[in-house]
Structures are given as C-alpha cells and as structure tokens.
Amino acid sequence: MRRRHTMTRLLVIAALGLPFILPGAPAVAAPTTPPRQLTDVVPAPVETRPDTRGTFRISPLTVIRTAPGSLAAWQAGRQLAETLRPATGYPLPVLPVRSTPLPEIALVVGGADARIGPEGYQLDVTRRGVTIRANTAAGLFAGTQTLRQLLPAQIEAPDRQRVTWTVPGGRIVDYPRFAYRGAMLDVARHFHTVDEITAYVDLLSQYKINYLHLHLTDDQGWRIQIDSWPRLTTVGGGPGTGVDGVGPGFLTKADYKAVVAYAAARHITIVPEIDMPGHTNAAQSTYPELNCDGVAPAPRTDTAVGYSSLCINDDLTYRFVEDVIRELAEITPGPFLHIGGDEAHATTDEDYRTFMNRVLPLVAKYGKRASGWNEVAQADPPTDVVAQFWGTGTTNADLAEAAARGNKVVMSPASKSYLDMKYDANTRLGLRWAGYIEVSDAYGWDPATRVTGVGEDAILGVEAPLWSETLRTLDDIEYMAFPRLPAIAELGWSTAASHNWESFRTRLGEQAPRWRLQEVDFYPSPQVPWL
C-alpha cells in the first residue's frame, strides 16, 4: 500500500510539473524561525485550540486545493497563491479538485462551525495540511489573512535566508463583533493617488477592515469627476488646491472605478463622501451660482472650518446635489453614500434640517443608504440613515435619541480613533485639537460604552479616520495609521471579552518584522515591545 501511495504521489507531481523529491533523498537543511502560535494574530481570534502535534510545513509539494465549481474558493486560492509564491519560491498550484494525495491548503465553502456567520471562518491545521472553511468568499479571505500571520514574517517579502514555512497546529474559530470595520482617508485636503489609495487598501485588508471611506470633497479641494459640473475637478481640484495649495489632483470616474474594483477584490467596500451643506468652498468658489449672492468666494488653502454653506433655499442647490449624488451612485456598487453634514456652522439649525430633509431622500432615490457625521442626527433622519460619531465626549443627546429610534451608529471618537492626531508633542505630523493619541489610547475604549445611550445593539461598527491636512505621501499615511489602525481593527473584529492591552501590545510588537519587510513606515511607539 505504501508503494502504491508513493507512485500515486509521483504521478500527480509529474502531472503538475513539480520537482521530484525522491523517497530517502537527504533533506536540505534550512534554518528555523521563531515558531508562531495560534494566538499571535491581530485582530485576536474568537477561539483558539492549539495542537502542538499538528504543525504543518509548506513545501515544494504543497498545493492549494479548492472545491470544484466554487468560484469564491478558487479566487481566494489564487490570491493566497499570489501572496505565498514570491517568498517561498514554491509553485503552489491552485487545484479545483475534491482531493489530492499531496500536502495541501484547502479552501472550502460550507461545513464550518455554525457561529461564523457571513464573514467568519474556521481554520484547521494538522500535519497533513491546512483547511479554511467559510460560508462566503469574504470569510475565506479573512481566513487566508490569518494564515498569512501564522507564517514566518518573511512571507511578506522574498528573503535571501532560507525559511521553514511552518503553520502551528490546531483550530481557530473566528468571526467579527461588528459588521462595519472601517478606515477613512481624506483625499480632499491633500490629494492621494490611485496607487497610494490601493497601497493603503492592501494594508487595511490584512487586519480584516472591510470598509474604506473616502472623503472626496472639502473646502480645499474637490476630488471626484462629475460630468454635469465639469469644473469641479479641473478648477476645484486643479493646481493650487489643497492645504497650503500643494495638494492638487482628482479621481476620474475610471480611477474611482479602479479603486472600487481593487478594494472589492480584497473584500473592502468603498464609501464615498460628499461633504455638505458646509465644507463646500471648493465647489462654491468654482461655480458662483451655488452662492446665495451669486458671487464666488476666494479659494481656500488654510485649515479653518465652519465658514461655508450651500444656499439652502435655492432650487439650483438641490439640482447640483442631485446631479452629484446620481453620478456618484452610478459608479458606487457599495450600499452607502456619505453626505457629511459636520461643522455646518454657517447654516442655521432650521436651514440644516431643511437641507437634510431634501437631500436624504435623494440618496435613497438613487438606491443608496445615507450616512453622515453625527450632526445628521439633529435632523431626525429616517431610521435607515447611519450616524457617524466623531465627538470627543461621552454624551450626545441627539445621537442617543436617534439610536433609540433605530438609527445605527459608526463609532469614530476623535480623541480615540482619529489617526491624524499626534502620538505625542514630538510627532512631526498631525494635529492635536482632540488630544494626543498613543497606541494604548486608540485601543483603550469600548465602542458599546463610549456614548451614553448608544449601546451594543445600536453600533454598526467602528471607523478610524485619517485626515490629510499635514499628510503628503504614502509614508505619511503609514506613519500615522500604524500602529494605531490595528488597534481600531481589533476593537471592530474581536470580542469585548478578549480585550486585553498586555496581550495586544505583545501581538502588535510581533507585527514589526512584517511591516519592515513590507517597507511600512510605522511609528515605533515606546509602549510596544517591538521585535
């Protein structure tokens, strides 16, 4: 029987075009790397059951097996192969078959623990192989990101050193606490290119973030093409725009679609934001007719807020808004369209309510679910509108009333989750109006107890905004986001019971070799024991 099994292996190897390793041939010595543990993952898994007898080693013979006819599994397998091949140097063919005699990483839809839901996964590691089971493509992808972290750090980049590619044995059952786990990137105050945005997407996807909110318009720049109002980008997003006049640029519709597709392939949904009725100076300085007096204000490149407002009682305003919503909805497959609504200090309370009562139905008209900053709760919005809390306090009566009516809330308290806040007084980038935010501050709060009257059932999820007043490059983005972004990601994914600073800081420190290999320009916080 052993001889027959050996011959079967050799026939399969030959059919795959893989190198032969004959029985009895001497093994090539390779230096070992520090062993990983099932509990080393960020965000922390729901449940781990280690089995030290089940360590699996990826070798030149390993294949990635997917269920026949399952496009979701095949796509996840192809992505995993593309991640593992450069570092290992192994062929890792993706085989849509029911079984093989080879060591394998199997991706299977169905058959997992009943608790995992639409985004969770079950990962089993034995000496024979790795099996990831999930109910959806998103769950399989999440499982592969966990597998990625269970491998030696060198998986993040080809390395000259020989590495033993082992996976610790046992089982992980994992699923998210909240459905919405987001990050926001401001491309209005300073434009960031498609390449920079997609590079950020790659980093977000490793930590099970599933929404990227793009702040596309503000007083300092308009960054998305709108065909019916063409000068919004050529003028409002043109030369001299951005804070200090050094952040020009915009996304064409083709660019935006490319970002949406790239993110979707990594199970991240784009949430576009058009901020209004305030934060609109870029549009009003481009089109004079959007002002009540018909006179265009001067372009603004400073960082002041609260001075601009669309003309609330002019029908042209709503024609403009509807054009923008319609065109943006047409190129946004995701469910949400964010309408801003914050810091509308130049708009009276009555006018603000009038504006929201006319604009929120327009979002629904074009098939999208409206979200807005927490000020939108002042307008008693329909219960399907999502309010995003950005305040620094722990009480907000309007938000609590909206939650009681049934509105869902995304938690982004500025003093905890704003990634553009300085780490300390010596941080070279960022602002400090909401206070300094070290890693322990970003991690040390609970979304379900942050605001009185807004409990677990009202929370849709969390989001980590990154505003770009002081940012210029991808390195700047990385420096402010890492290591705080993984802290917010863990708040969104992991159970409240697993929340433990000592555990997190240790696991976070173990991410450093991966970030160095990926050339991530992270802040080496003194609070974290970096490897």
N, C-alpha and C positions, 0 to 999 in steps of 0.2 A: 504493500500500500504506500509506503514512504517513497519507493522508487517511482511509482505511477504519479504521485503528487509532485515529485520533483520534475518529472518530464512534462507535466501539465504547466508548471511554472515556467519552464524554459520555452515551451511553445508560445505561451502568452507573451513572454518577454520579447521573443523574436518577432511576434506579430506587431508589437508596439514599437519596435525599433529601438528598444532599450539596451544598454550594455549588459553583457553576461557577467555574472559573478558566480563562478563555479563552486559547488559544494566542496568544502575543505580548503578553499583558497585562503591564504592568510589575510586577515582584515587589515586595512590601512589604519594605522594609529592616528587619532585625532584628539587634540586637547579638549578636555571637557570645560564647560562654562558653568557658573554657579547655577544650581538647579532652581527652577521655578516651582512655585506652589499654586494650587488652585485658588487660593485666597489672595493672590498677588494682584488681582485685576482691579482696574479703575474704569467705570464705577463698580462698587462692591456688588458681587452677585447675591441673589436672594438666598441661595442654599448651595453649600459645597460639601461633598462627601469624598475626601481623599482616599486613594488606594495606592499605597506605595508599591504594591506588586504589579500595578498596571501601567507603568511608564512605557510610552510608545516612542519609537525612534523613526523619524522620517529618513528615508534612504533613497538611493537612486532607483529602487524598485517601486517606491510608493506611487500609487495612483490616486486621483480624486474621482470618486465614483458618485454619480448622480442617478436618480431614478429615471428609467426610460419614460420619455414623453413629458417630463416635468421641466418646462421652460424656466421656472423660478429656480429650481435646483441647479440646472445647467448654467444659468447666468451667474449664480453665486459661486459655483465651482470655477467658472472661467475667471472671475475676479480674484478668487483666492489663489489660483494658479499664477496669475499675473503678479500677485504680491510675493509669493514664495519663491518663484523660479530665479529671479536675479540674485538673491542672496545664497540660496542653496546650490545653484548650478544644476539642479535635478530637472528632468523633463516634466514630471508631474502631469501626465496626460489626463484629460478630463473624459471619463468614460460613462456614457449614459446606458449602463447595464445593471442587471439585478444583483450580480455578484461577481467576484473575481477571487482567485486564489492568492492574490498579491496583498501586501500590506496596503492599507487604504485609509483615506479620509473620505467618509461617506456623508453626503448631504441629502437628507430625507425630509419630504413634506409629510407631516402627519405622524401619529404614533408616539407623541411626546407626552410628558406629564400634563394632566388636564388643566393645570393652573396657568400655563404660559401665555394664553391669550393670543392676540394678533401680532405682537411684537417680540414675545419671549422666545426662548429656545431651551433645549436640553442638550448638553454636551457630555458624551461618554467617552472615556479614554481607557483602553485596555492595551495589553501588549500587542494585540492583533491590529489595532487601528483606532481611529477617532471617528465617532459618529455624531453629527449635529442634526437634531430633529427640530422642526418648527412647523407652524401652521401656515406661514406666509414667507414670501421672499424677504421681507423686512426682518423677520425673525432669523432666517438663515444667515442673512448678512450680519446681524448682531452677533450671532454665534461665531462667525468667522473672525470678527474683530476681537472677541475674547480669545479665540485660538491664537491669533496673532500676538497677543500679550503674554500668552503662556509659553511661547517660544523664546529662545535667547534673543537679546536685544539686537543682535546683528541681522535679524530678519529685516530690519528697516533699511538696510543698505548693503550692497555687496562689500565683503570684507576679505582681505588677503588671508587672514587667520582661518585655519580650519576649525569648524564648529560642529559639535554634536547636536543635531536638531532633535531634541527630546521634548516630549509633552508629558507633564505629570499625570499620573493615573487617577481615575475617579470619576465622579459625576458632578456637573453643575446644572442646577435648575434655576432659571433666571427670567425675570420679566420686569417691566417698568412700573414704578409707583404712579407716575403721571403720564398721560398721553402726549402732552406737549412739552418737549425739552428743546429749548431754542437758544439761539445766539442771534445778535443783531449787529450788522455792520453798517456804519454811516458812510455812504459814498457821496453825500451832498456837500458836507463841509470841506472834504477833500476827496476828489475822485480816485477810486481804485479800479484798476483794470480788470478785464476778464480773467487774466492769468492770476492776478492777486486774489480775486474772489474765489476762484476754483482751488487755489492752493489752500485757502482757509477752509473750504469745504472738505478737502482731504483730511485736514487735521480734526475738524469737528466730527467727522464720521467715525473716527477711531474711538470716540468717547460716547457713542450712542446718542448724539444730538440728532434730532430729526426735523428741525425747522431752522431755516436761516431767513431772518427778517432783514430786508434791505431798505434802509432809509434813503429814498431816492430823490427827495426834494427838500429844500430848506431855503432860508433867506439868502444863503451864499451861493446856491447853485441848483440847477435843475438837471437831472442826470438820466432821464429816460425819454426816448423818442416818442413824440405824439404827433402823428401825421397832420391832424387837423389844426394844430398850433405849432408849426414847424420851428419858429424862432425860439421856442422854449429851450431847445438844446444848443442850437448854433449861437445864440446870444446868451441865454440864461445859463448855459453850461459851457460857454466858449472861453476864449482867452481872458485872463484876468479874474475869473470866478474862483470861488473857494476862499477859505480863511487866508488873509494876507494876499489874496489874489494869486496864489501859487498852486491851486488845485483844479485846473480846468479838465474837461473831458465829460463824456456821457456814453451811455449804452445805447447802441442802435437796437431796434427790435430783434435783429438777428443775434446780436450779442446777448441780449437778455434771454432769448430762447436757448442759446448755447449754455448759459449758466444754469437755467432751469433743467435742461436735459442732463448736464453733468451732475448736478445735485441729485436729481431723481435716480440716477444710476447708483448712487450711494445712499438712497432712501432718505434723502433730505428734501423737504418741500420748501419752496421759496414763498415767502410772504412779502409782497411789495407794499411799500408805504408811500402815499402822497400826503404830506402833512398840510392840514388846513383846518379852520379858516386863517389861523396865524401861520407863522413861519413860511410866508408866501412871497417875500420880497423879490426873489429871483424871477417869479412869474410876473409880478406887478411892475417891476422895472423894465421888463421886456415888452409887455403889452399894456399900454396906458389905459385902454378901455376897461381893464379889470379894476381900476381905481374909481371911487365914487366921484372924484373931481375930474377924471379923465387925464390926469397928469401923472406921468411915470415918476416914481421916486428914484433916487440915485441907487445904483447897485451897492450892495453892502459886502464888505470883506472882513468885518470885525466879528466878535463873538457875542455881541449883545443879543437879547431875545425879547419877545413880547411886544414889539412895536408895529408889526404888520398885521393887516386883516383884509380879506376879500370884502367886496361891497355886498353886504348881506341882503339888501332889498332890491338888487338889480337882477333881472332875469338873465342877463348875459353871464353873470357869475355861475348860474346853475347850468347854462348851456356849456360853459367851459368845463365845469366839474363833471358833467355827464360825458362829455367827449373824452376826458381823461380816464374816467372810470371804465367806460366802454372799451376803449382801445387797450387799456391795461388788462382788463378782464379777459379779452380775447386771446392774449398771449400768456395767461397765467392759468395753468391747469390745476393748481392747488386750490383749496377751499376758501382761503382767507384773502381779504384785501383790507389793508390797514389805512385808516383815514386820519391818523394823527390826532389832532384836537387838543394838544397840550399848549400851555402857556399862551393862550389867546387873550392876552391882557388888553389888547386894543379893541376887543369885541365885547360889547356889553353882555351881561348874562342873558337878557331877553333875546338879543340877536344870536347869541351862541345856540340857544335852544331852537330858534327859527331855522338856523343853518342846518343843524343836525337832523331836525325833523324833515327837511327836504332832501338831505344827502344820504342818510342811511337807507331810505327806500331805493335810491338809485343803485347802491351796492347790491341789494337783493334783486333788483330788476335784471342785473346782468349776471345773476347766478352765483354770487359770492356771499360769503358770510363776513360781515363787517367786524373789524376790531379797531380799537382806538386806545389812546392813553387814558388814564383813569378819569380825566376830566369829562370824558364822554358820559360817565355815569350821572353827571349833573342834569343831563337832558332826558332822564328816564327812558333810556333806549329800549327797543324790543328785546326780549329775553334771549334771542339768539346772538346778540352783539357781545363780543368779548372785550372786557376792560383790562387794560394792562397797567398794573400798579407800579408807579415809579417813585413814589414819595419816600421821604427819609424817616417818617414817623411810624407809629404803630396804630393809629386810628384814622379812619376816613369814613365819615357818616354816609356820604353818597355811595361809596363803594359797598359798604355793608348793606345798605338798603337795596342796591342792585343785586347783590348776592342773595339776599333774602327773597327777591322776586324771581330768581332763577338764572341770572346772568353768570357766566363763567368768568374766572379771573386768571390772568397770567401774572405771576409774581416776579417783579424786577425792581425791588427796592434799591434806590440809588446808592445808599450807604452800605450795601452788601454786595450787589451784583453788577454795578457799573464798572466795566473793565477799563474805562478811561480815567478812573480815579487813580491818583498816585499811590504807590505802595507805602511810601514814607516821604519825608521832606526832601530827601536827596534824589528822588526819582526824576530822571531827565525829561520824561514825557508826562503828559496827562494833566488833569485839573485836580482841584481839591475842595470844591464847593460842598460836596457831600461827605467830605472827610477822607482820611487815608484808609485804604483797604488792603490789609495784608491777607495772606492766604487763609489764616485762621478766621479772619472776619468774613471772607467770602464763603467759608464752609460753616461757620458757627451760627446758623439760624435755621428755622423750620418754616417752610412756605405755608404750612397749615396753621401756624400760630402767630404769624408776623403781624397781621392786621386784625384787630378785634372785630368779631362778627363775620369774618371770612375764613371759614373752616375748610377742612379737607375736602368735603363734598363740593365746595364751590370752586376749588382750584383746578383749572385745566392743566396748568403746568408752570414751568419757570423759564426765564429767559435772561441771558447775560448780554446786555447792550454794550457796544463799543463805539463811542462817538469819536469823530476824527478831527476835532479842532487842532490837535497837536500832532497828528499822525501824518506821515508822508509816504512810507514804504511798507512793504510786506514785513520786513524786520520789525518795524514799529508795531504793526498789528500783533505779531507773535509775542513781542516783549510784554505788551500789556495784557494779552489774553492768557499767556502761560506763565505761571502755573494755576491761575485762578479759574480759568474756564473749566478744567476738570473738576474743580470743587463744585461749581454750579451744576455740571453734568451729573455728578453723584447725587446731589440733592433731588434732581429730577427723576433719576432712574432708581436708585437704591431705596430700600425700605427705611422708614423712620427709625425702626429698632436697630438697624445696622449702623446708625450714625455715630461715629467714634473718631475723634480728632487724632488720637495716637495711631490708630490703625491707618487712617487716611494719609497722614503725613509720611508714614513709612512706605506705603504703597506708592504715593506720589513721588517720593525720592527715587524709587526704583524705575521711574519713567525717564530719568535724566539720560541714561545711555542711549535710549531710543531717540530722544529729541536731538541729542548731539549728532547721531548718525543721520537724522533727517535734516540737520542744519537748521533746527528751530532755535531762534534767538530768544530763549526764555530768561526770565528774571530768577537768579539763584537765591531765592528767599532764605534768610538765615533761620527761619522757623522750620525748615525741612531738611532732613538728613539725606542729602543728595549722594547717590552712588557715583 
